[in-house]
């Protein structure tokens, strides 16, 4: 696994792909709430692809890593909003 993605991020990190409708939905929600996040396209970053593959045991996106070290895989909007509220974001 890449050291590049093995640490807790300083901001929310969204692993996604340009063709993924759920990724677009998550990005839209974060943008509407004006939440800053780092977007990592697994189609353009092989280390990111391998990281997500190992983390999710296959490639499931969007995969979101939060600064507190927690993660969400393919969350619904309601699940993501609840997490953001818990983090006071």
C-alpha positions as CSV (number, residue, x, y, z in Angstrom):
1,X,0.0,0.0,0.0
2,X,1.2,3.4,-0.8
3,X,2.6,5.6,2.1
4,X,1.0,8.5,0.2
5,X,-2.5,7.5,1.3
6,X,-1.8,5.6,4.5
7,X,-1.9,8.5,6.9
8,X,-4.8,10.5,8.4
9,X,-5.5,13.3,5.9
10,X,-5.6,16.9,7.1
11,X,-8.9,17.4,5.2
12,X,-11.5,15.1,3.9
13,X,-10.2,13.0,1.0
14,X,-12.6,11.6,-1.6
15,X,-11.4,8.8,-3.8
16,X,-13.5,8.8,-6.9
17,X,-13.6,8.4,-10.7
18,X,-15.0,10.8,-13.3
19,X,-17.5,8.2,-14.6
20,X,-19.0,7.3,-11.2
21,X,-22.5,8.7,-10.5
22,X,-22.3,8.2,-6.8
23,X,-19.0,10.1,-6.7
24,X,-20.6,13.0,-8.6
25,X,-23.5,12.9,-6.0
26,X,-21.0,13.0,-3.1
27,X,-19.0,15.8,-4.6
28,X,-22.1,17.9,-5.3
29,X,-23.2,17.5,-1.7
30,X,-19.8,18.6,-0.3
31,X,-19.7,21.5,-2.8
32,X,-23.2,22.7,-1.8
33,X,-22.2,22.6,1.9
34,X,-18.9,24.4,1.0
35,X,-16.8,21.7,2.5
36,X,-13.2,21.6,1.4
37,X,-12.0,18.2,0.3
38,X,-9.1,16.6,-1.6
39,X,-10.4,14.8,-4.7
40,X,-8.3,11.8,-5.8
41,X,-9.2,10.3,-9.1
42,X,-8.4,6.6,-9.0
43,X,-8.5,6.4,-12.7
44,X,-5.5,8.7,-13.0
45,X,-3.6,7.7,-9.8
46,X,-2.6,4.0,-9.7
47,X,-1.4,4.3,-6.0
48,X,-4.9,5.6,-5.1
49,X,-6.5,2.8,-7.0
50,X,-4.4,0.2,-5.2
51,X,-5.1,1.9,-1.8
52,X,-8.8,1.8,-2.4
53,X,-8.7,-1.7,-3.6
54,X,-6.9,-2.9,-0.4
55,X,-9.1,-0.8,1.9
56,X,-12.4,-1.9,0.4
57,X,-11.2,-5.4,-0.6
58,X,-12.2,-4.5,-4.1
59,X,-12.7,-1.1,-5.7
60,X,-15.7,0.6,-4.2
61,X,-16.1,4.3,-4.7
62,X,-16.7,6.9,-3.5
63,X,-14.4,6.1,-0.6
64,X,-14.1,8.9,1.8
65,X,-11.4,9.3,4.5
66,X,-11.9,11.9,7.2
67,X,-9.3,13.7,9.3
68,X,-10.3,11.7,12.4
69,X,-9.2,8.5,10.6
70,X,-12.7,7.2,9.9
71,X,-13.9,6.2,6.5
72,X,-17.1,5.8,4.6
73,X,-17.6,3.7,1.5
74,X,-20.4,4.5,-0.9
75,X,-22.3,6.5,1.7
76,X,-25.8,7.8,1.2
77,X,-26.4,11.5,1.4
78,X,-28.1,11.1,4.8
79,X,-25.1,9.1,6.1
80,X,-22.6,11.6,4.8
81,X,-24.6,14.6,6.2
82,X,-24.8,12.8,9.6
83,X,-21.0,12.3,9.6
84,X,-20.3,15.9,8.6
85,X,-22.6,17.1,11.5
86,X,-20.8,14.8,13.9
87,X,-17.5,16.4,12.8
88,X,-19.1,19.9,13.1
89,X,-18.4,20.6,9.4
